[in-house]
Amino acid sequence: LYDYCKEHNIKSRWQMQIHDELSWEKHKDDSLETFIELQDIMGDWTETQVPIVAEMDATKTTWADKKAMEGLNDLQVYFSN
């Protein structure tokens, strides 16, 4: 994730890691496609014997109000409102 963000000049940053979650804060200059790519990177661990599933939730307010995102279309709809 670090290498991808550095290579692509991603301005969004993760705020914290909580157990098995990463909390990201989206920068206005970064596209929503960035988060799909980050999700793909998190799920691409070929060295593991157990598949890694990286799910995504998003919120514009608080963690308690987060909504499950099933892909780019969900992100676009959610952030267009």
N, CA, C and O atoms as a Maestro MAE file, in Angstrom:
{
 s_m_m2io_version
 :::
 2.0.0
}

f_m_ct {
 s_m_title
 :::
 protein
 m_atom[324] {
  # First column is atom index #
  i_m_mmod_type
  r_m_x_coord
  r_m_y_coord
  r_m_z_coord
  i_m_residue_number
  s_m_chain_name
  s_m_pdb_residue_name
  s_m_pdb_atom_name
  i_m_atomic_number
  :::
  1 25 0.823 -1.194 0.000 1 A "LEU " " N  " 7
  2 3 0.000 0.000 0.000 1 A "LEU " " CA " 6
  3 2 0.865 1.255 0.000 1 A "LEU " " C  " 6
  4 15 0.611 2.211 -0.732 1 A "LEU " " O  " 8
  5 25 1.887 1.222 0.838 2 A "TYR " " N  " 7
  6 3 2.790 2.379 0.907 2 A "TYR " " CA " 6
  7 2 3.434 2.626 -0.455 2 A "TYR " " C  " 6
  8 15 3.449 3.755 -0.946 2 A "TYR " " O  " 8
  9 25 3.965 1.562 -1.063 3 A "ASP " " N  " 7
  10 3 4.632 1.709 -2.359 3 A "ASP " " CA " 6
  11 2 3.674 2.231 -3.426 3 A "ASP " " C  " 6
  12 15 4.035 3.111 -4.207 3 A "ASP " " O  " 8
  13 25 2.457 1.695 -3.462 4 A "TYR " " N  " 7
  14 3 1.476 2.144 -4.447 4 A "TYR " " CA " 6
  15 2 1.158 3.628 -4.244 4 A "TYR " " C  " 6
  16 15 1.144 4.406 -5.198 4 A "TYR " " O  " 8
  17 25 0.906 4.005 -3.000 5 A "CYS " " N  " 7
  18 3 0.556 5.408 -2.710 5 A "CYS " " CA " 6
  19 2 1.696 6.361 -3.061 5 A "CYS " " C  " 6
  20 15 1.475 7.442 -3.606 5 A "CYS " " O  " 8
  21 25 2.897 5.946 -2.744 6 A "LYS " " N  " 7
  22 3 4.047 6.793 -3.061 6 A "LYS " " CA " 6
  23 2 4.243 6.902 -4.571 6 A "LYS " " C  " 6
  24 15 4.448 7.995 -5.097 6 A "LYS " " O  " 8
  25 25 4.180 5.769 -5.264 7 A "GLU " " N  " 7
  26 3 4.390 5.742 -6.711 7 A "GLU " " CA " 6
  27 2 3.344 6.554 -7.467 7 A "GLU " " C  " 6
  28 15 3.658 7.158 -8.493 7 A "GLU " " O  " 8
  29 25 2.099 6.577 -6.974 8 A "HIS " " N  " 7
  30 3 1.007 7.258 -7.669 8 A "HIS " " CA " 6
  31 2 0.645 8.607 -7.031 8 A "HIS " " C  " 6
  32 15 -0.392 9.190 -7.349 8 A "HIS " " O  " 8
  33 25 1.498 9.092 -6.140 9 A "ASN " " N  " 7
  34 3 1.276 10.394 -5.491 9 A "ASN " " CA " 6
  35 2 -0.103 10.513 -4.848 9 A "ASN " " C  " 6
  36 15 -0.775 11.537 -4.971 9 A "ASN " " O  " 8
  37 25 -0.509 9.456 -4.167 10 A "ILE " " N  " 7
  38 3 -1.801 9.438 -3.485 10 A "ILE " " CA " 6
  39 2 -1.711 10.329 -2.249 10 A "ILE " " C  " 6
  40 15 -0.799 10.189 -1.433 10 A "ILE " " O  " 8
  41 25 -2.663 11.240 -2.123 11 A "LYS " " N  " 7
  42 3 -2.663 12.167 -0.997 11 A "LYS " " CA " 6
  43 2 -3.504 11.657 0.169 11 A "LYS " " C  " 6
  44 15 -3.340 12.118 1.299 11 A "LYS " " O  " 8
  45 25 -4.405 10.707 -0.098 12 A "SER " " N  " 7
  46 3 -5.193 10.105 0.975 12 A "SER " " CA " 6
  47 2 -4.258 9.320 1.879 12 A "SER " " C  " 6
  48 15 -3.246 8.783 1.429 12 A "SER " " O  " 8
  49 25 -4.604 9.258 3.155 13 A "ARG " " N  " 7
  50 3 -3.758 8.555 4.118 13 A "ARG " " CA " 6
  51 2 -4.618 7.688 5.024 13 A "ARG " " C  " 6
  52 15 -5.776 8.002 5.304 13 A "ARG " " O  " 8
  53 25 -4.025 6.598 5.470 14 A "TRP " " N  " 7
  54 3 -4.785 5.859 6.462 14 A "TRP " " CA " 6
  55 2 -4.593 6.523 7.803 14 A "TRP " " C  " 6
  56 15 -3.495 6.937 8.173 14 A "TRP " " O  " 8
  57 25 -5.707 6.611 8.525 15 A "GLN " " N  " 7
  58 3 -5.714 7.278 9.821 15 A "GLN " " CA " 6
  59 2 -5.221 6.351 10.913 15 A "GLN " " C  " 6
  60 15 -4.444 6.744 11.784 15 A "GLN " " O  " 8
  61 25 -5.686 5.115 10.850 16 A "MET " " N  " 7
  62 3 -5.350 4.176 11.914 16 A "MET " " CA " 6
  63 2 -5.611 2.752 11.457 16 A "MET " " C  " 6
  64 15 -6.352 2.509 10.505 16 A "MET " " O  " 8
  65 25 -4.996 1.835 12.146 17 A "GLN " " N  " 7
  66 3 -5.268 0.418 11.955 17 A "GLN " " CA " 6
  67 2 -5.940 -0.065 13.230 17 A "GLN " " C  " 6
  68 15 -5.427 0.139 14.330 17 A "GLN " " O  " 8
  69 25 -7.088 -0.706 13.075 18 A "ILE " " N  " 7
  70 3 -7.828 -1.242 14.207 18 A "ILE " " CA " 6
  71 2 -8.012 -2.728 13.962 18 A "ILE " " C  " 6
  72 15 -8.795 -3.125 13.099 18 A "ILE " " O  " 8
  73 25 -7.300 -3.548 14.715 19 A "HIS " " N  " 7
  74 3 -7.334 -5.005 14.554 19 A "HIS " " CA " 6
  75 2 -7.052 -5.354 13.092 19 A "HIS " " C  " 6
  76 15 -5.911 -5.264 12.638 19 A "HIS " " O  " 8
  77 25 -8.088 -5.751 12.361 20 A "ASP " " N  " 7
  78 3 -7.893 -6.153 10.967 20 A "ASP " " CA " 6
  79 2 -8.473 -5.128 9.994 20 A "ASP " " C  " 6
  80 15 -8.801 -5.472 8.858 20 A "ASP " " O  " 8
  81 25 -8.600 -3.893 10.419 21 A "GLU " " N  " 7
  82 3 -9.149 -2.840 9.568 21 A "GLU " " CA " 6
  83 2 -8.133 -1.720 9.365 21 A "GLU " " C  " 6
  84 15 -7.293 -1.448 10.223 21 A "GLU " " O  " 8
  85 25 -8.237 -1.084 8.204 22 A "LEU " " N  " 7
  86 3 -7.515 0.164 7.957 22 A "LEU " " CA " 6
  87 2 -8.556 1.251 7.749 22 A "LEU " " C  " 6
  88 15 -9.490 1.082 6.965 22 A "LEU " " O  " 8
  89 25 -8.399 2.342 8.434 23 A "SER " " N  " 7
  90 3 -9.292 3.482 8.286 23 A "SER " " CA " 6
  91 2 -8.571 4.540 7.451 23 A "SER " " C  " 6
  92 15 -7.516 5.044 7.839 23 A "SER " " O  " 8
  93 25 -9.162 4.868 6.294 24 A "TRP " " N  " 7
  94 3 -8.565 5.829 5.368 24 A "TRP " " CA " 6
  95 2 -9.326 7.136 5.390 24 A "TRP " " C  " 6
  96 15 -10.540 7.153 5.594 24 A "TRP " " O  " 8
  97 25 -8.619 8.221 5.183 25 A "GLU " " N  " 7
  98 3 -9.240 9.520 4.983 25 A "GLU " " CA " 6
  99 2 -8.961 9.942 3.550 25 A "GLU " " C  " 6
  100 15 -7.807 10.131 3.164 25 A "GLU " " O  " 8
  101 25 -10.026 10.090 2.759 26 A "LYS " " N  " 7
  102 3 -9.885 10.409 1.337 26 A "LYS " " CA " 6
  103 2 -9.529 11.878 1.150 26 A "LYS " " C  " 6
  104 15 -10.173 12.767 1.705 26 A "LYS " " O  " 8
  105 25 -8.504 12.106 0.368 27 A "HIS " " N  " 7
  106 3 -8.137 13.468 -0.019 27 A "HIS " " CA " 6
  107 2 -8.956 13.853 -1.243 27 A "HIS " " C  " 6
  108 15 -9.208 13.016 -2.110 27 A "HIS " " O  " 8
  109 25 -9.365 15.091 -1.319 28 A "LYS " " N  " 7
  110 3 -10.221 15.565 -2.420 28 A "LYS " " CA " 6
  111 2 -9.594 15.380 -3.794 28 A "LYS " " C  " 6
  112 15 -10.319 15.275 -4.783 28 A "LYS " " O  " 8
  113 25 -8.269 15.336 -3.885 29 A "ASP " " N  " 7
  114 3 -7.601 15.196 -5.173 29 A "ASP " " CA " 6
  115 2 -7.522 13.750 -5.673 29 A "ASP " " C  " 6
  116 15 -7.210 13.518 -6.840 29 A "ASP " " O  " 8
  117 25 -7.800 12.790 -4.809 30 A "ASP " " N  " 7
  118 3 -7.687 11.378 -5.198 30 A "ASP " " CA " 6
  119 2 -9.029 10.858 -5.709 30 A "ASP " " C  " 6
  120 15 -10.086 11.182 -5.167 30 A "ASP " " O  " 8
  121 25 -8.964 10.051 -6.755 31 A "SER " " N  " 7
  122 3 -10.186 9.494 -7.337 31 A "SER " " CA " 6
  123 2 -10.698 8.336 -6.490 31 A "SER " " C  " 6
  124 15 -9.958 7.749 -5.701 31 A "SER " " O  " 8
  125 25 -11.960 8.024 -6.667 32 A "LEU " " N  " 7
  126 3 -12.535 6.877 -5.968 32 A "LEU " " CA " 6
  127 2 -11.929 5.570 -6.473 32 A "LEU " " C  " 6
  128 15 -11.881 4.582 -5.740 32 A "LEU " " O  " 8
  129 25 -11.467 5.563 -7.724 33 A "GLU " " N  " 7
  130 3 -10.814 4.383 -8.272 33 A "GLU " " CA " 6
  131 2 -9.584 4.000 -7.447 33 A "GLU " " C  " 6
  132 15 -9.216 2.828 -7.383 33 A "GLU " " O  " 8
  133 25 -8.956 4.987 -6.823 34 A "THR " " N  " 7
  134 3 -7.803 4.732 -5.957 34 A "THR " " CA " 6
  135 2 -8.156 3.712 -4.885 34 A "THR " " C  " 6
  136 15 -7.362 2.820 -4.586 34 A "THR " " O  " 8
  137 25 -9.343 3.841 -4.309 35 A "PHE " " N  " 7
  138 3 -9.727 2.959 -3.211 35 A "PHE " " CA " 6
  139 2 -10.064 1.550 -3.686 35 A "PHE " " C  " 6
  140 15 -9.909 0.585 -2.937 35 A "PHE " " O  " 8
  141 25 -10.520 1.433 -4.912 36 A "ILE " " N  " 7
  142 3 -10.713 0.102 -5.496 36 A "ILE " " CA " 6
  143 2 -9.351 -0.561 -5.678 36 A "ILE " " C  " 6
  144 15 -9.199 -1.749 -5.393 36 A "ILE " " O  " 8
  145 25 -8.376 0.183 -6.144 37 A "GLU " " N  " 7
  146 3 -7.021 -0.357 -6.315 37 A "GLU " " CA " 6
  147 2 -6.422 -0.755 -4.964 37 A "GLU " " C  " 6
  148 15 -5.804 -1.814 -4.852 37 A "GLU " " O  " 8
  149 25 -6.598 0.076 -3.946 38 A "LEU " " N  " 7
  150 3 -6.084 -0.255 -2.615 38 A "LEU " " CA " 6
  151 2 -6.758 -1.518 -2.079 38 A "LEU " " C  " 6
  152 15 -6.107 -2.355 -1.454 38 A "LEU " " O  " 8
  153 25 -8.050 -1.653 -2.320 39 A "GLN " " N  " 7
  154 3 -8.771 -2.858 -1.908 39 A "GLN " " CA " 6
  155 2 -8.215 -4.089 -2.626 39 A "GLN " " C  " 6
  156 15 -8.028 -5.139 -2.011 39 A "GLN " " O  " 8
  157 25 -7.955 -3.958 -3.913 40 A "ASP " " N  " 7
  158 3 -7.370 -5.072 -4.681 40 A "ASP " " CA " 6
  159 2 -5.996 -5.454 -4.140 40 A "ASP " " C  " 6
  160 15 -5.679 -6.638 -4.024 40 A "ASP " " O  " 8
  161 25 -5.188 -4.464 -3.811 41 A "ILE " " N  " 7
  162 3 -3.854 -4.737 -3.261 41 A "ILE " " CA " 6
  163 2 -3.969 -5.485 -1.940 41 A "ILE " " C  " 6
  164 15 -3.229 -6.439 -1.698 41 A "ILE " " O  " 8
  165 25 -4.897 -5.056 -1.083 42 A "MET " " N  " 7
  166 3 -5.054 -5.715 0.221 42 A "MET " " CA " 6
  167 2 -5.510 -7.161 0.083 42 A "MET " " C  " 6
  168 15 -5.182 -7.995 0.927 42 A "MET " " O  " 8
  169 25 -6.257 -7.467 -0.964 43 A "GLY " " N  " 7
  170 3 -6.747 -8.827 -1.156 43 A "GLY " " CA " 6
  171 2 -5.811 -9.718 -1.949 43 A "GLY " " C  " 6
  172 15 -6.100 -10.902 -2.123 43 A "GLY " " O  " 8
  173 25 -4.702 -9.191 -2.434 44 A "ASP " " N  " 7
  174 3 -3.792 -9.938 -3.296 44 A "ASP " " CA " 6
  175 2 -2.574 -10.428 -2.514 44 A "ASP " " C  " 6
  176 15 -1.466 -9.923 -2.694 44 A "ASP " " O  " 8
  177 25 -2.784 -11.387 -1.669 45 A "TRP " " N  " 7
  178 3 -1.698 -11.967 -0.864 45 A "TRP " " CA " 6
  179 2 -1.504 -13.407 -1.304 45 A "TRP " " C  " 6
  180 15 -2.070 -14.322 -0.707 45 A "TRP " " O  " 8
  181 25 -0.721 -13.609 -2.330 46 A "THR " " N  " 7
  182 3 -0.541 -14.951 -2.890 46 A "THR " " CA " 6
  183 2 0.235 -15.878 -1.967 46 A "THR " " C  " 6
  184 15 0.179 -17.097 -2.133 46 A "THR " " O  " 8
  185 25 0.965 -15.320 -0.988 47 A "GLU " " N  " 7
  186 3 1.767 -16.150 -0.086 47 A "GLU " " CA " 6
  187 2 0.936 -16.842 0.989 47 A "GLU " " C  " 6
  188 15 1.435 -17.749 1.655 47 A "GLU " " O  " 8
  189 25 -0.311 -16.438 1.174 48 A "THR " " N  " 7
  190 3 -1.123 -17.010 2.243 48 A "THR " " CA " 6
  191 2 -1.816 -18.282 1.777 48 A "THR " " C  " 6
  192 15 -2.094 -18.464 0.592 48 A "THR " " O  " 8
  193 25 -2.084 -19.146 2.728 49 A "GLN " " N  " 7
  194 3 -2.819 -20.366 2.408 49 A "GLN " " CA " 6
  195 2 -4.317 -20.178 2.577 49 A "GLN " " C  " 6
  196 15 -5.105 -21.020 2.146 49 A "GLN " " O  " 8
  197 25 -4.709 -19.085 3.199 50 A "VAL " " N  " 7
  198 3 -6.118 -18.755 3.382 50 A "VAL " " CA " 6
  199 2 -6.393 -17.485 2.584 50 A "VAL " " C  " 6
  200 15 -5.685 -16.491 2.746 50 A "VAL " " O  " 8
  201 25 -7.403 -17.505 1.733 51 A "PRO " " N  " 7
  202 3 -7.697 -16.302 0.940 51 A "PRO " " CA " 6
  203 2 -7.991 -15.096 1.832 51 A "PRO " " C  " 6
  204 15 -8.639 -15.226 2.871 51 A "PRO " " O  " 8
  205 25 -7.517 -13.943 1.424 52 A "ILE " " N  " 7
  206 3 -7.762 -12.699 2.139 52 A "ILE " " CA " 6
  207 2 -8.903 -11.967 1.424 52 A "ILE " " C  " 6
  208 15 -8.853 -11.754 0.213 52 A "ILE " " O  " 8
  209 25 -9.915 -11.592 2.178 53 A "VAL " " N  " 7
  210 3 -11.033 -10.843 1.625 53 A "VAL " " CA " 6
  211 2 -10.959 -9.426 2.183 53 A "VAL " " C  " 6
  212 15 -11.027 -9.224 3.395 53 A "VAL " " O  " 8
  213 25 -10.823 -8.467 1.307 54 A "ALA " " N  " 7
  214 3 -10.764 -7.066 1.719 54 A "ALA " " CA " 6
  215 2 -12.096 -6.419 1.359 54 A "ALA " " C  " 6
  216 15 -12.358 -6.119 0.194 54 A "ALA " " O  " 8
  217 25 -12.926 -6.210 2.362 55 A "GLU " " N  " 7
  218 3 -14.215 -5.564 2.150 55 A "GLU " " CA " 6
  219 2 -14.065 -4.065 2.393 55 A "GLU " " C  " 6
  220 15 -13.124 -3.619 3.049 55 A "GLU " " O  " 8
  221 25 -15.008 -3.299 1.851 56 A "MET " " N  " 7
  222 3 -14.910 -1.858 1.993 56 A "MET " " CA " 6
  223 2 -16.223 -1.276 2.508 56 A "MET " " C  " 6
  224 15 -17.305 -1.602 2.021 56 A "MET " " O  " 8
  225 25 -16.096 -0.412 3.496 57 A "ASP " " N  " 7
  226 3 -17.199 0.410 3.979 57 A "ASP " " CA " 6
  227 2 -16.784 1.859 3.783 57 A "ASP " " C  " 6
  228 15 -15.595 2.164 3.689 57 A "ASP " " O  " 8
  229 25 -17.764 2.748 3.723 58 A "ALA " " N  " 7
  230 3 -17.454 4.172 3.581 58 A "ALA " " CA " 6
  231 2 -18.433 4.979 4.419 58 A "ALA " " C  " 6
  232 15 -19.565 4.564 4.668 58 A "ALA " " O  " 8
  233 25 -17.962 6.139 4.845 59 A "THR " " N  " 7
  234 3 -18.814 7.065 5.564 59 A "THR " " CA " 6
  235 2 -18.333 8.491 5.326 59 A "THR " " C  " 6
  236 15 -17.145 8.740 5.122 59 A "THR " " O  " 8
  237 25 -19.267 9.405 5.355 60 A "LYS " " N  " 7
  238 3 -18.942 10.826 5.271 60 A "LYS " " CA " 6
  239 2 -19.074 11.486 6.637 60 A "LYS " " C  " 6
  240 15 -18.809 12.678 6.792 60 A "LYS " " O  " 8
  241 25 -19.488 10.695 7.628 61 A "THR " " N  " 7
  242 3 -19.698 11.247 8.964 61 A "THR " " CA " 6
  243 2 -18.889 10.468 10.001 61 A "THR " " C  " 6
  244 15 -17.715 10.763 10.223 61 A "THR " " O  " 8
  245 25 -19.505 9.489 10.626 62 A "THR " " N  " 7
  246 3 -18.843 8.735 11.691 62 A "THR " " CA " 6
  247 2 -18.745 7.266 11.339 62 A "THR " " C  " 6
  248 15 -19.453 6.772 10.462 62 A "THR " " O  " 8
  249 25 -17.856 6.573 12.036 63 A "TRP " " N  " 7
  250 3 -17.666 5.135 11.835 63 A "TRP " " CA " 6
  251 2 -18.987 4.391 12.020 63 A "TRP " " C  " 6
  252 15 -19.257 3.428 11.303 63 A "TRP " " O  " 8
  253 25 -19.801 4.820 12.963 64 A "ALA " " N  " 7
  254 3 -21.080 4.163 13.244 64 A "ALA " " CA " 6
  255 2 -22.051 4.264 12.067 64 A "ALA " " C  " 6
  256 15 -22.969 3.452 11.958 64 A "ALA " " O  " 8
  257 25 -21.860 5.244 11.192 65 A "ASP " " N  " 7
  258 3 -22.749 5.449 10.049 65 A "ASP " " CA " 6
  259 2 -22.234 4.844 8.751 65 A "ASP " " C  " 6
  260 15 -22.801 5.091 7.686 65 A "ASP " " O  " 8
  261 25 -21.172 4.060 8.825 66 A "LYS " " N  " 7
  262 3 -20.566 3.530 7.597 66 A "LYS " " CA " 6
  263 2 -21.515 2.598 6.855 66 A "LYS " " C  " 6
  264 15 -22.377 1.956 7.456 66 A "LYS " " O  " 8
  265 25 -21.339 2.537 5.545 67 A "LYS " " N  " 7
  266 3 -22.157 1.713 4.646 67 A "LYS " " CA " 6
  267 2 -21.244 0.782 3.862 67 A "LYS " " C  " 6
  268 15 -20.147 1.172 3.464 67 A "LYS " " O  " 8
  269 25 -21.690 -0.431 3.644 68 A "ALA " " N  " 7
  270 3 -20.925 -1.400 2.855 68 A "ALA " " CA " 6
  271 2 -20.880 -0.951 1.400 68 A "ALA " " C  " 6
  272 15 -21.890 -0.518 0.845 68 A "ALA " " O  " 8
  273 25 -19.703 -1.056 0.785 69 A "MET " " N  " 7
  274 3 -19.504 -0.700 -0.614 69 A "MET " " CA " 6
  275 2 -19.136 -1.968 -1.379 69 A "MET " " C  " 6
  276 15 -18.241 -2.711 -0.978 69 A "MET " " O  " 8
  277 25 -19.834 -2.201 -2.478 70 A "GLU " " N  " 7
  278 3 -19.595 -3.403 -3.276 70 A "GLU " " CA " 6
  279 2 -18.828 -3.111 -4.556 70 A "GLU " " C  " 6
  280 15 -18.820 -3.939 -5.466 70 A "GLU " " O  " 8
  281 25 -18.193 -1.970 -4.644 71 A "GLY " " N  " 7
  282 3 -17.414 -1.653 -5.828 71 A "GLY " " CA " 6
  283 2 -17.462 -0.172 -6.149 71 A "GLY " " C  " 6
  284 15 -18.002 0.634 -5.392 71 A "GLY " " O  " 8
  285 25 -16.886 0.161 -7.282 72 A "LEU " " N  " 7
  286 3 -16.761 1.551 -7.696 72 A "LEU " " CA " 6
  287 2 -18.117 2.230 -7.843 72 A "LEU " " C  " 6
  288 15 -18.268 3.385 -7.446 72 A "LEU " " O  " 8
  289 25 -19.090 1.548 -8.398 73 A "ASN " " N  " 7
  290 3 -20.408 2.162 -8.580 73 A "ASN " " CA " 6
  291 2 -21.005 2.569 -7.238 73 A "ASN " " C  " 6
  292 15 -21.543 3.669 -7.115 73 A "ASN " " O  " 8
  293 25 -20.920 1.701 -6.230 74 A "ASP " " N  " 7
  294 3 -21.431 2.047 -4.895 74 A "ASP " " CA " 6
  295 2 -20.725 3.291 -4.344 74 A "ASP " " C  " 6
  296 15 -21.368 4.173 -3.775 74 A "ASP " " O  " 8
  297 25 -19.400 3.355 -4.517 75 A "LEU " " N  " 7
  298 3 -18.654 4.517 -4.045 75 A "LEU " " CA " 6
  299 2 -19.097 5.793 -4.764 75 A "LEU " " C  " 6
  300 15 -19.287 6.832 -4.133 75 A "LEU " " O  " 8
  301 25 -19.259 5.708 -6.077 76 A "GLN " " N  " 7
  302 3 -19.661 6.879 -6.859 76 A "GLN " " CA " 6
  303 2 -21.046 7.364 -6.449 76 A "GLN " " C  " 6
  304 15 -21.261 8.566 -6.299 76 A "GLN " " O  " 8
  305 25 -21.981 6.445 -6.267 77 A "VAL " " N  " 7
  306 3 -23.334 6.822 -5.865 77 A "VAL " " CA " 6
  307 2 -23.313 7.437 -4.469 77 A "VAL " " C  " 6
  308 15 -23.921 8.481 -4.234 77 A "VAL " " O  " 8
  309 25 -22.616 6.786 -3.552 78 A "TYR " " N  " 7
  310 3 -22.576 7.268 -2.169 78 A "TYR " " CA " 6
  311 2 -21.952 8.661 -2.067 78 A "TYR " " C  " 6
  312 15 -22.479 9.523 -1.364 78 A "TYR " " O  " 8
  313 25 -20.857 8.882 -2.748 79 A "PHE " " N  " 7
  314 3 -20.161 10.166 -2.628 79 A "PHE " " CA " 6
  315 2 -20.722 11.250 -3.550 79 A "PHE " " C  " 6
  316 15 -20.304 12.405 -3.466 79 A "PHE " " O  " 8
  317 25 -21.662 10.895 -4.428 80 A "SER " " N  " 7
  318 3 -22.295 11.915 -5.272 80 A "SER " " CA " 6
  319 2 -23.455 12.572 -4.549 80 A "SER " " C  " 6
  320 15 -23.924 13.629 -4.971 80 A "SER " " O  " 8
  321 25 -23.924 11.970 -3.475 81 A "ASN " " N  " 7
  322 3 -25.057 12.529 -2.705 81 A "ASN " " CA " 6
  323 2 -24.595 13.496 -1.660 81 A "ASN " " C  " 6
  324 15 -25.414 14.054 -0.929 81 A "ASN " " O  " 8
  :::
 }
 m_bond[323] {
  # First column is bond index #
  i_m_from
  i_m_to
  i_m_order
  :::
  1 1 2 1
  2 2 3 1
  3 3 4 2
  4 3 5 1
  5 5 6 1
  6 6 7 1
  7 7 8 2
  8 7 9 1
  9 9 10 1
  10 10 11 1
  11 11 12 2
  12 11 13 1
  13 13 14 1
  14 14 15 1
  15 15 16 2
  16 15 17 1
  17 17 18 1
  18 18 19 1
  19 19 20 2
  20 19 21 1
  21 21 22 1
  22 22 23 1
  23 23 24 2
  24 23 25 1
  25 25 26 1
  26 26 27 1
  27 27 28 2
  28 27 29 1
  29 29 30 1
  30 30 31 1
  31 31 32 2
  32 31 33 1
  33 33 34 1
  34 34 35 1
  35 35 36 2
  36 35 37 1
  37 37 38 1
  38 38 39 1
  39 39 40 2
  40 39 41 1
  41 41 42 1
  42 42 43 1
  43 43 44 2
  44 43 45 1
  45 45 46 1
  46 46 47 1
  47 47 48 2
  48 47 49 1
  49 49 50 1
  50 50 51 1
  51 51 52 2
  52 51 53 1
  53 53 54 1
  54 54 55 1
  55 55 56 2
  56 55 57 1
  57 57 58 1
  58 58 59 1
  59 59 60 2
  60 59 61 1
  61 61 62 1
  62 62 63 1
  63 63 64 2
  64 63 65 1
  65 65 66 1
  66 66 67 1
  67 67 68 2
  68 67 69 1
  69 69 70 1
  70 70 71 1
  71 71 72 2
  72 71 73 1
  73 73 74 1
  74 74 75 1
  75 75 76 2
  76 75 77 1
  77 77 78 1
  78 78 79 1
  79 79 80 2
  80 79 81 1
  81 81 82 1
  82 82 83 1
  83 83 84 2
  84 83 85 1
  85 85 86 1
  86 86 87 1
  87 87 88 2
  88 87 89 1
  89 89 90 1
  90 90 91 1
  91 91 92 2
  92 91 93 1
  93 93 94 1
  94 94 95 1
  95 95 96 2
  96 95 97 1
  97 97 98 1
  98 98 99 1
  99 99 100 2
  100 99 101 1
  101 101 102 1
  102 102 103 1
  103 103 104 2
  104 103 105 1
  105 105 106 1
  106 106 107 1
  107 107 108 2
  108 107 109 1
  109 109 110 1
  110 110 111 1
  111 111 112 2
  112 111 113 1
  113 113 114 1
  114 114 115 1
  115 115 116 2
  116 115 117 1
  117 117 118 1
  118 118 119 1
  119 119 120 2
  120 119 121 1
  121 121 122 1
  122 122 123 1
  123 123 124 2
  124 123 125 1
  125 125 126 1
  126 126 127 1
  127 127 128 2
  128 127 129 1
  129 129 130 1
  130 130 131 1
  131 131 132 2
  132 131 133 1
  133 133 134 1
  134 134 135 1
  135 135 136 2
  136 135 137 1
  137 137 138 1
  138 138 139 1
  139 139 140 2
  140 139 141 1
  141 141 142 1
  142 142 143 1
  143 143 144 2
  144 143 145 1
  145 145 146 1
  146 146 147 1
  147 147 148 2
  148 147 149 1
  149 149 150 1
  150 150 151 1
  151 151 152 2
  152 151 153 1
  153 153 154 1
  154 154 155 1
  155 155 156 2
  156 155 157 1
  157 157 158 1
  158 158 159 1
  159 159 160 2
  160 159 161 1
  161 161 162 1
  162 162 163 1
  163 163 164 2
  164 163 165 1
  165 165 166 1
  166 166 167 1
  167 167 168 2
  168 167 169 1
  169 169 170 1
  170 170 171 1
  171 171 172 2
  172 171 173 1
  173 173 174 1
  174 174 175 1
  175 175 176 2
  176 175 177 1
  177 177 178 1
  178 178 179 1
  179 179 180 2
  180 179 181 1
  181 181 182 1
  182 182 183 1
  183 183 184 2
  184 183 185 1
  185 185 186 1
  186 186 187 1
  187 187 188 2
  188 187 189 1
  189 189 190 1
  190 190 191 1
  191 191 192 2
  192 191 193 1
  193 193 194 1
  194 194 195 1
  195 195 196 2
  196 195 197 1
  197 197 198 1
  198 198 199 1
  199 199 200 2
  200 199 201 1
  201 201 202 1
  202 202 203 1
  203 203 204 2
  204 203 205 1
  205 205 206 1
  206 206 207 1
  207 207 208 2
  208 207 209 1
  209 209 210 1
  210 210 211 1
  211 211 212 2
  212 211 213 1
  213 213 214 1
  214 214 215 1
  215 215 216 2
  216 215 217 1
  217 217 218 1
  218 218 219 1
  219 219 220 2
  220 219 221 1
  221 221 222 1
  222 222 223 1
  223 223 224 2
  224 223 225 1
  225 225 226 1
  226 226 227 1
  227 227 228 2
  228 227 229 1
  229 229 230 1
  230 230 231 1
  231 231 232 2
  232 231 233 1
  233 233 234 1
  234 234 235 1
  235 235 236 2
  236 235 237 1
  237 237 238 1
  238 238 239 1
  239 239 240 2
  240 239 241 1
  241 241 242 1
  242 242 243 1
  243 243 244 2
  244 243 245 1
  245 245 246 1
  246 246 247 1
  247 247 248 2
  248 247 249 1
  249 249 250 1
  250 250 251 1
  251 251 252 2
  252 251 253 1
  253 253 254 1
  254 254 255 1
  255 255 256 2
  256 255 257 1
  257 257 258 1
  258 258 259 1
  259 259 260 2
  260 259 261 1
  261 261 262 1
  262 262 263 1
  263 263 264 2
  264 263 265 1
  265 265 266 1
  266 266 267 1
  267 267 268 2
  268 267 269 1
  269 269 270 1
  270 270 271 1
  271 271 272 2
  272 271 273 1
  273 273 274 1
  274 274 275 1
  275 275 276 2
  276 275 277 1
  277 277 278 1
  278 278 279 1
  279 279 280 2
  280 279 281 1
  281 281 282 1
  282 282 283 1
  283 283 284 2
  284 283 285 1
  285 285 286 1
  286 286 287 1
  287 287 288 2
  288 287 289 1
  289 289 290 1
  290 290 291 1
  291 291 292 2
  292 291 293 1
  293 293 294 1
  294 294 295 1
  295 295 296 2
  296 295 297 1
  297 297 298 1
  298 298 299 1
  299 299 300 2
  300 299 301 1
  301 301 302 1
  302 302 303 1
  303 303 304 2
  304 303 305 1
  305 305 306 1
  306 306 307 1
  307 307 308 2
  308 307 309 1
  309 309 310 1
  310 310 311 1
  311 311 312 2
  312 311 313 1
  313 313 314 1
  314 314 315 1
  315 315 316 2
  316 315 317 1
  317 317 318 1
  318 318 319 1
  319 319 320 2
  320 319 321 1
  321 321 322 1
  322 322 323 1
  323 323 324 2
  :::
 }
}
